[in-house]
Amino acid sequence: MNYVQSIMPPEYLVFLAGAFYVAGLAITNQIVLRLFVLVGTGIYILYYAIIADRPLWEAILVSLLIVAANLWGLTSLLARSSRFAIPRAHRDIYVAFPRLPPGDFRALMNLATRYTVAEDKQITEEGAPGTRLYYVISGSTLVRKSDQAFVLPANLFLGEIAFLTGVPSSASTWLEEGAEVLEWEFGDLRRKCARSARFRLALEAAISLDLADKVARSMGRDAVRVDEIPEPIVDALQRVHPN
């Protein structure tokens, strides 16, 4: 302890520890913030150990509890950001969810059912309330909205407008036979979003990005009037929607 005092007066340790606290609180990155607070707390512990004739054990104990809590939170943050948090069964599709940190992606996949469509399946109906959110992993999606019909490729959400706004579905959609999808219940997602604002913001960002891309495609050259649809798509429409 005398060696520490010979290098720096004990009073200076307080200023140094405070500087780390202030610097950490000025940084928005949670991991860096916790590291700075961890260093600052360590310096306070050193100060409590040498400032008096005997160590201030009460203050040291409380500081050690702060260190333990900080390390727990830091470990959780690192685990949530690590690619090891990505479920092995869904690692093949993580690249399609760039806005979701690994931990939030894991939470989202824990609520999902992943399956392959055995036959053409209608999953939303224009004007009807929605109850499920879908993500198409592979296969095409047939969309009919008012007097327009178009086919969208894979890697997109379906039912997202009803989920985000609570309004009825804006279009009728069908999945083709053999399509692979993820399916969520609205209720499960909304309960998770209510518990975690971070999860809600990340999911809404991912959906919004997908929605913007889908609108751009559907309103561009991929969208055609029903009476102008090529014959193969007409056949598909008549098979899944005779009217």
TAPEWO-V994177 format. One record per pair of residues at least 6 apart in sequence whose ideal C-beta (glycine too) atoms are under 8 Angstrom apart, sorted by the first residue. I is the first residue (numbers start at 0). J is the second residue. Records with the same first field share a line. If there is no record, write none. Layout:
I=J, J
This chain:
0=48, 49
3=9, 45, 49
4=49
7=15
9=46, 49, 50
12=42, 43, 45, 46
13=43, 46
15=42
16=39, 40, 42, 43, 46
17=39
18=39
19=35, 36, 38, 39, 42
20=35, 36, 39
22=35
23=31, 32, 33, 34, 35, 36, 39
24=32, 36
26=32, 35
29=76
30=73, 76, 77, 80
33=69, 72, 73, 76
34=73
36=69
37=66, 69, 70, 73
40=62, 65, 66, 69
41=66
43=58, 62
44=59, 62, 63, 66
47=54, 55, 58, 59, 62
48=54, 55, 59
78=84, 102
79=100, 101, 102, 103
80=100, 101, 102
81=101
82=101
83=101
84=101, 102, 104, 105
85=93, 101, 104, 105
86=105, 108, 109
88=108, 113
89=104, 108, 113
92=136, 181
93=101, 104
95=134, 136, 154
96=104, 107, 205
97=205
98=201, 204, 205, 208
99=107, 201, 202, 205
100=201
103=195, 197, 198, 201, 202
106=191, 195, 198
107=183, 198, 202
108=181
110=183, 184, 187, 188, 191
111=134, 181, 182, 183
112=181, 182, 183
113=136, 179, 180, 181, 182
114=179, 180, 182
115=177, 178, 179, 180
116=138, 174, 175, 176, 177, 178, 179, 180
117=176
118=176
119=173, 174, 175, 176, 235, 238, 239
120=173, 174
121=171, 172, 173, 239, 240
122=131, 133, 157, 158, 172, 173, 174
123=129, 157, 158, 161, 168, 170, 171, 172
124=168, 171
125=143, 144, 145, 167, 168, 169, 170, 171
126=167, 168
127=167, 168
128=161, 167, 168
129=158, 160, 161, 162, 167, 168, 185
130=184, 185
131=158, 182, 183, 184, 185
132=156, 157, 158, 159, 162, 182, 183, 185, 188
133=156, 157, 158, 174, 180, 181, 182, 183
134=155, 156, 157, 180, 181
135=151, 153, 154, 155, 156, 157, 174, 178, 179, 180
136=153, 154, 178, 179, 180, 181
137=153, 177, 178, 179
138=153, 174, 175, 177, 178, 179, 180
139=150, 151, 152, 153, 175, 178
140=150, 151, 152, 153, 155, 157, 172, 173, 174, 175, 178
141=148, 150, 172, 173, 174, 175, 232, 235, 236, 239
142=148, 149, 150, 151, 170, 171, 172, 217
143=170, 171, 172, 225, 236, 240
144=169, 170, 171, 217
146=224, 225
147=217, 222, 223, 224, 225
148=223, 224, 225, 228, 232, 236
149=217, 221, 222, 223
150=221, 232
151=213, 216, 217, 221
153=178
155=209, 212, 213
156=206, 209, 210, 213
157=172
158=168
159=206, 209, 210
160=166, 168, 169, 210
161=167, 168, 169, 185
162=185, 188, 206
163=203, 206, 207
171=240
173=235, 239, 240
174=180
175=235
188=202
191=198, 199
192=198, 199, 202
193=199
216=222
225=236
228=236
